[in-house]
Amino acid sequence: MTASSVWGTAAAVGLASGLVGYYIGLGSTLGYTRGGSSSAKDDEDDSEYETESEEGDADELKAVKAQGDEPCKLVLVVRSDLNMTKGKIAAQCGHATLACYKTLMRSNPKLVQHWERTGQAKIAVKCESEEELEILQASAKSLGVCARSIQDAGRTQVDPGTTTVLGIGPAPVRVVNQVTGHLRLL
Ligand SMILES: *[C@@H]1O[C@H](CO)[C@@H](O)[C@H](O)[C@H]1NC(C)=O
């Protein structure tokens, strides 16, 4: 793959994410009603932010390498104890995917390109608490695997600042499984 086609692919992925985000946003605006009507305010309430402290040390993320054509994956760990709607979970997973993508593109672009070339697998699993997410994040970091958590700024479904989803990877399946292998599919 040439450098220009890599960037072409990256641009296409970015555009596609934007469109998916737009439709998810549209869907939640149309679908989420309170007192029989939806408003722009409901849409605003669905906004998210991420904390910088979650980024970790970029140097640590350089060490993980994929061999040959070995499979890589991004695992999206969703908190099941928050009772989020499907639309909310979809939006949060979109945020986590983009956060991991951006972080790893900066610190280990070769690994991101390997993941893209081998099908950019994504798996959604669940966990039961914020504490469990923190343990998973620490475990990922100890192996040099990218881990980004998403905090919700919204007030419609969860309290502001609640951690909703943790993205782990992309990284070789054999490494990610050491962190998330015990978790059940969402
Ligand atoms: C989620 O639903 C369960 C079962 O109905 C309930 O016990 C729990 O309190 C709910 N959690 C939240 C954060 O609303």
The ligand as an SDF file (V2000), in Angstrom:
LIG
                    3D

 14 14  0  0  0  0  0  0  0  0999 V2000
  -30.3050   -0.7630   35.6670 C   0  0  0  0  0  0  0  0  0  0  0  0
  -31.3270   -1.7330   35.7130 O   0  0  0  0  0  0  0  0  0  0  0  0
  -31.2490   -2.5980   36.8430 C   0  0  0  0  0  0  0  0  0  0  0  0
  -32.3030   -3.6890   36.6710 C   0  0  0  0  0  0  0  0  0  0  0  0
  -33.5310   -3.1270   36.3620 O   0  0  0  0  0  0  0  0  0  0  0  0
  -31.3990   -1.7930   38.1270 C   0  0  0  0  0  0  0  0  0  0  0  0
  -31.3060   -2.6350   39.2520 O   0  0  0  0  0  0  0  0  0  0  0  0
  -30.3130   -0.7310   38.1830 C   0  0  0  0  0  0  0  0  0  0  0  0
  -30.4900    0.0960   39.3130 O   0  0  0  0  0  0  0  0  0  0  0  0
  -30.3300    0.1150   36.9080 C   0  0  0  0  0  0  0  0  0  0  0  0
  -29.1640    0.9950   36.9380 N   0  0  0  0  0  0  0  0  0  0  0  0
  -29.2360    2.3020   36.6660 C   0  0  0  0  0  0  0  0  0  0  0  0
  -27.9260    3.0570   36.7330 C   0  0  0  0  0  0  0  0  0  0  0  0
  -30.2540    2.8610   36.3630 O   0  0  0  0  0  0  0  0  0  0  0  0
  1  2  1  0
  1 10  1  0
  2  3  1  0
  3  4  1  0
  3  6  1  0
  4  5  1  0
  6  7  1  0
  6  8  1  0
  8  9  1  0
  8 10  1  0
 10 11  1  0
 11 12  1  0
 12 13  1  0
 12 14  2  0
M  END
$$$$
